[in-house]
Amino acid sequence: MNRALKPGKTGVPFEGEIDESDLRLLDALQRNARSTFAELGVLVGLKPPAVHDRVKRLEAGGYIRAYAARIDARKVGLDLTAFVSAYTTPDVEYERFVASVSALPEITEIHSVAGEESFVLKVLTRSTGHLDDFLSRLKVVPGIARTKTTIVLSTPFERAGIALDELAGSAP
């Protein structure tokens, strides 16, 4: 059944309308973005031209931000993952801070958070020495008051995307 999901109906703030076929298509794309329109059509029950049209509409609507390969950080020598809590000064300039921090290549994610710290940064480095060097460079960024670092020992679970199958099943 192809019922449209509207803002507020699933608790997800979609702009415009998106239906269960769109959600199944997005789910299939996040599992394998290299799938052909024919392969996607088989997975979602649509003909390739319809899949093409939907993908273009989803891209234009901003539902698909980008296509990328997921690289194994350890395979390329980035063996250490850390989360760095950044405590900022009261006079920090948000946009300038984010721009400065995002320029550091070790940072893969920046999250503005509620709590004592202002930001949580996900960082990938080669070693503890590399992490120490990174922290030295981070601490001179304007607006940093102090940091707290948590080193990841292992990652027993990491979701590759958004669990869209749950959204599709929650349609009214």
C-alpha positions as MATLAB code, in Angstrom:
seq = 'MNRALKPGKTGVPFEGEIDESDLRLLDALQRNARSTFAELGVLVGLKPPAVHDRVKRLEAGGYIRAYAARIDARKVGLDLTAFVSAYTTPDVEYERFVASVSALPEITEIHSVAGEESFVLKVLTRSTGHLDDFLSRLKVVPGIARTKTTIVLSTPFERAGIALDELAGSAP';
ca = [
       0.000    0.000    0.000;
       1.470    3.367   -1.042;
       0.192    5.899    1.472;
       1.786    9.321    1.596;
       3.614   10.219    4.783;
       3.086   13.838    5.701;
       4.799   16.031    8.282;
       3.806   15.019   11.782;
       2.274   11.667   10.784;
       5.407    9.633   11.593;
       7.136   12.039   13.914;
       9.654   12.799   11.151;
       9.662   16.371    9.819;
       9.561   15.634    6.081;
       9.139   18.548    3.736;
       6.455   17.818    1.174;
       5.252   14.275    0.761;
       7.144   11.030    0.679;
       5.565    7.616    0.430;
       6.534    4.077    1.399;
       8.053    3.427   -2.041;
      10.287    6.475   -1.572;
      11.358    5.209    1.849;
      12.119    1.728    0.446;
      14.070    3.365   -2.381;
      16.074    5.516    0.054;
      16.746    2.450    2.195;
      17.987    0.485   -0.836;
      20.195    3.389   -1.952;
      21.828    3.782    1.440;
      22.604    0.060    1.441;
      24.104    0.198   -2.068;
      24.206    3.522   -3.899;
      25.826    1.825   -6.912;
      22.648   -0.127   -7.699;
      21.215    0.393  -11.164;
      17.707    1.761  -11.600;
      16.670   -1.733  -12.760;
      18.093   -3.338   -9.605;
      16.411   -0.737   -7.417;
      13.151   -1.264   -9.298;
      13.176   -4.968   -8.416;
      13.791   -4.135   -4.747;
      11.016   -1.534   -4.488;
       8.535   -2.913   -7.028;
       8.804   -0.157   -9.650;
       9.944    0.035  -13.267;
      13.373    1.629  -13.924;
      11.970    4.887  -15.421;
       9.805    5.390  -12.317;
      12.815    4.710  -10.090;
      14.861    7.237  -12.075;
      12.164    9.890  -11.668;
      11.838    9.233   -7.939;
      15.603    9.314   -7.373;
      15.876   12.636   -9.215;
      12.962   14.038   -7.161;
      14.537   12.800   -3.905;
      17.891   14.338   -4.897;
      16.258   17.657   -5.827;
      14.303   17.652   -2.562;
      17.470   17.202   -0.510;
      16.559   13.757    0.835;
      19.755   12.398   -0.714;
      22.646   14.614    0.378;
      25.454   12.787   -1.424;
      26.746    9.477   -2.683;
      29.970    8.208   -1.147;
      32.020    5.110   -0.418;
      32.338    4.141    3.261;
      36.046    3.695    3.906;
      37.414    1.420    6.639;
      39.506    3.899    8.658;
      41.786    1.164   10.021;
      42.615   -0.058    6.513;
      43.991    3.392    5.674;
      46.004    3.675    8.893;
      43.571    5.591   11.096;
      43.547    3.126   13.982;
      42.395    5.401   16.790;
      38.910    6.886   17.136;
      38.193    9.420   19.856;
      35.357   11.661   20.916;
      36.511   15.084   22.032;
      34.203   17.229   24.130;
      34.933   20.882   23.390;
      34.100   23.375   26.105;
      33.931   26.868   24.653;
      34.418   30.359   26.017;
      31.356   32.579   26.543;
      32.410   34.826   23.658;
      32.828   32.025   21.091;
      31.657   32.885   17.584;
      29.686   29.789   16.551;
      30.190   29.983   12.768;
      33.875   30.887   13.054;
      34.451   28.085   15.557;
      32.737   25.479   13.349;
      34.665   26.677   10.287;
      37.999   26.521   12.142;
      37.370   23.106   13.654;
      35.975   21.562   10.467;
      39.238   22.533    8.712;
      41.118   20.023   10.885;
      41.319   16.855    8.743;
      41.127   14.461   11.691;
      37.565   15.554   12.500;
      34.838   13.485   10.853;
      31.819   14.817   12.768;
      30.951   17.949   14.737;
      27.902   17.873   17.001;
      26.539   20.911   18.839;
      25.183   19.476   22.092;
      23.276   20.420   25.207;
      25.205   20.038   28.432;
      28.423   21.350   29.912;
      30.380   21.011   26.698;
      29.297   22.916   23.614;
      30.444   20.440   20.962;
      31.351   16.790   20.646;
      33.844   16.007   17.900;
      34.474   12.594   16.371;
      38.154   12.299   15.540;
      40.186    9.686   13.625;
      43.962    9.534   14.118;
      46.831    7.119   13.431;
      47.987    6.840   17.046;
      47.955    8.410   20.491;
      50.881   10.584   19.374;
      48.850   11.809   16.398;
      45.902   12.425   18.751;
      48.164   14.434   21.060;
      49.334   16.548   18.091;
      45.711   17.040   16.994;
      44.663   18.150   20.495;
      47.514   20.686   20.559;
      46.234   22.176   17.298;
      42.614   22.081   18.485;
      43.341   23.885   21.749;
      44.569   27.013   19.929;
      41.318   27.402   17.978;
      39.671   30.675   19.078;
      36.800   29.944   21.431;
      38.162   26.724   22.979;
      38.277   26.886   26.774;
      39.191   23.225   27.370;
      38.652   19.736   26.024;
      37.942   16.258   27.369;
      38.898   13.248   25.267;
      37.410    9.762   25.296;
      39.305    7.121   23.322;
      37.211    4.407   21.660;
      38.417    0.892   22.484;
      36.064   -0.879   20.078;
      32.894   -0.270   18.101;
      30.652   -3.317   18.480;
      27.835   -1.681   16.485;
      27.680    1.142   13.978;
      24.591    1.711   11.831;
      25.386    2.352    8.184;
      22.351    4.557    7.642;
      18.917    5.486    8.921;
      16.495    2.687    9.819;
      13.950    3.693    7.167;
      12.122    0.367    7.199;
      10.738    1.382   10.605;
       9.361    4.611    9.144;
       7.726    2.809    6.239;
       5.970    0.462    8.637;
       4.615    3.315   10.761;
       2.482    4.918    8.063;
      -1.139    5.503    9.139;
];
